[in-house]
Amino acid sequence: MNRAIGQQDSTLADDIVAVATKRDQAALGRLFDHYVPKIRGFCLAAQPGASLMADDIAQEVMIRVWNKADTFNPSAASLNTWIFTIARNARIDYLRKNGRHTSHIDPELLWGDIEDDRVDLFRDAQQARDKTRINAGLAQLPTDQKQVLAKVYLEGKTHVEAAEELGLPLGTIKSRVRLALHKLTIYIKR
């Protein structure tokens, strides 16, 4: 493991302890700065263009981190795994909550004649680049890791459900998810 990554993980682990024990807002700020872009990327990878949803989910995740920091158990999971489990659950909650409210009003009737003159070419280009990098990273992962990521992040399965469906031990599922996410981070940063 890269020494800088190990030191950063150690600092982040210290920050979550400071949030849990001292309600340290500066520590939460460091966690926020580190994780919010990653959480937004996680949400946007699943639903490109849904930046408002990604912002809402990232905010909800950080609120849950603040409120539940004392439940973090480093012997049960890494900080990354713990936070991204919260992010996955927040995303599922968000989709369930907002998917229920359907309307029979056709938005085209209301907004059909209005043109959106706020085209954000930079955002579109960045999203296209991110999508390309993520797809390239996924293509480099071994099949078993891609399969587990698909179950957990695309199908919204829990680790236990993925383990049952794939007939693998829970620890194997967690290891593959953690390893795949770590590899994706490396591939995407290239």
MOMO-V289223 format. One record per backbone hydrogen bond with DSSP energy under -0.5 kcal/mol. NH is the residue of the N-H (numbers start at 0). CO is the residue of the C=O. E is the energy in kcal/mol with one decimal. If there is no record, write none. Layout:
<<NH,CO,E> <NH,CO,E>>
This chain:
<<5,1,-2.3> <6,2,-2.6> <7,3,-2.4> <8,4,-2.7> <9,5,-2.0> <10,6,-2.5> <11,7,-2.6> <12,8,-2.3> <13,9,-2.3> <14,10,-2.2> <15,11,-2.2> <16,12,-1.7> <17,13,-2.3> <18,14,-2.3> <19,15,-2.3> <20,16,-2.9> <21,17,-2.2> <22,17,-0.6> <22,18,-0.9> <23,17,-1.4> <24,22,-0.6> <27,23,-1.7> <28,24,-2.2> <29,25,-1.9> <30,26,-2.3> <31,27,-3.1> <32,28,-2.8> <33,29,-1.9> <34,30,-3.0> <35,31,-2.4> <38,34,-2.9> <39,35,-2.8> <40,36,-2.2> <41,37,-2.4> <42,38,-2.4> <43,39,-3.0> <44,40,-2.2> <45,41,-1.1> <46,42,-2.0> <49,46,-1.9> <50,48,-1.1> <53,49,-2.4> <54,50,-2.4> <55,51,-2.5> <56,52,-2.7> <57,53,-2.6> <58,54,-2.4> <59,55,-2.4> <60,56,-2.8> <61,57,-2.1> <62,58,-2.0> <63,59,-2.4> <64,60,-2.6> <65,61,-2.2> <66,62,-2.5> <67,63,-2.6> <68,64,-0.8> <70,67,-2.3> <71,68,-1.4> <73,71,-0.5> <75,72,-1.7> <76,72,-1.6> <81,77,-2.6> <82,78,-2.8> <83,79,-2.8> <84,80,-1.8> <85,81,-1.9> <86,82,-2.4> <87,83,-2.4> <88,84,-2.5> <89,85,-2.7> <90,86,-2.5> <91,87,-2.3> <92,88,-2.8> <93,89,-2.7> <94,90,-2.6> <95,91,-2.6> <96,92,-2.9> <97,93,-2.7> <98,94,-1.6> <99,95,-0.9> <101,99,-1.5> <106,104,-0.7> <108,105,-1.4> <109,105,-0.9> <110,106,-3.3> <111,107,-1.7> <113,110,-1.4> <116,114,-0.9> <120,118,-0.9> <123,119,-2.4> <124,120,-2.6> <125,121,-2.7> <126,122,-2.8> <127,123,-2.2> <128,124,-2.5> <129,125,-2.9> <130,126,-2.7> <131,127,-2.3> <132,128,-2.6> <133,129,-2.8> <134,130,-2.6> <135,131,-2.5> <136,132,-2.6> <137,133,-2.9> <138,134,-2.1> <139,135,-1.0> <139,136,-0.6> <140,136,-0.6> <140,137,-1.0> <144,141,-0.6> <145,141,-2.2> <146,142,-2.6> <147,143,-1.6> <148,144,-2.4> <149,145,-2.5> <150,146,-2.0> <151,147,-2.5> <152,148,-3.1> <153,148,-0.9> <153,149,-1.0> <154,149,-2.4> <156,150,-2.5> <161,157,-2.6> <162,158,-2.5> <163,159,-2.4> <164,160,-2.7> <165,161,-2.5> <166,162,-1.1> <167,162,-2.0> <172,168,-1.8> <173,169,-2.5> <174,170,-2.4> <175,171,-2.6> <176,172,-2.5> <177,173,-2.5> <178,174,-2.9> <179,175,-2.7> <180,176,-2.7> <181,177,-2.2> <182,178,-2.6> <183,179,-2.8> <184,180,-2.2> <185,181,-1.8> <186,182,-2.9> <187,183,-2.9> <188,184,-1.7> <189,185,-0.7> <189,186,-0.7>>
